[in-house]
Amino acid sequence: MAFSDRELLARLIQCEAGGEGFNGMLAVAGVVMNRVNTPYGEYAREGRGSIRNIIYQPGQFECVRETKRDGSYNPQNIYNMNPTDEHYEIADMAIAGNRVNEVGDALWFYNPFSNSCRGAFPSRVGEFITKLGGHCFYRPTEYYMET
């Protein structure tokens, strides 16, 4: 059975940011929706305005991978998640256009597993905005337009 867009987003929220609290989860969901709605760059071409296409775009979210980079099984993937009402509520809020103000138009996040964030996202396509919980968030630069 194929998951609905809402179900996919709720599962991704739980998997990518389940321990980040309400604002951390909404920030991650906002990044997904920013990618869905961006009018330029790779996400506009590859995502074509679709939550499903954005989530399943290769190499974007570790939680979509059933295997880790070393080939071993990844037990923390969206297929093993059991979203709660809170995850669905956050998915609904993000789909409706709600965002965490500090994150704004961010298109990327990652967890550096350290206290500091890089100033720029790889290839200079993103610039650091803020850190929420364990995640660093980045907004697109002019270089992103060329992707």
Stockholm file with secondary structure:
# STOCKHOLM 1.0

chainA/1-147         MAFSDRELLARLIQCEAGGEGFNGMLAVAGVVMNRVNTPYGEYAREGRGSIRNIIYQPGQFECVRETKRDGSYNPQNIYNMNPTDEHYEIADMAIAGNRVNEVGDALWFYNPFSNSCRGAFPSRVGEFITKLGGHCFYRPTEYYMET
#=GR chainA/1-147 SS CCCCHHHHHHHHHHHHHTTSHHHHHHHHHHHHHHHHHCSSHHHHHHHTTCHHHHHHSTTSCGGGCSBCTTSSBCSSSGGGCCCCHHHHHHHHHHHTTCCCTTTTTCCEEECCSSSCCCSEEGGGTEEEEEEETTEEEEEECTTGGGC
#=GC SS_cons         CCCCHHHHHHHHHHHHHTTSHHHHHHHHHHHHHHHHHCSSHHHHHHHTTCHHHHHHSTTSCGGGCSBCTTSSBCSSSGGGCCCCHHHHHHHHHHHTTCCCTTTTTCCEEECCSSSCCCSEEGGGTEEEEEEETTEEEEEECTTGGGC
//
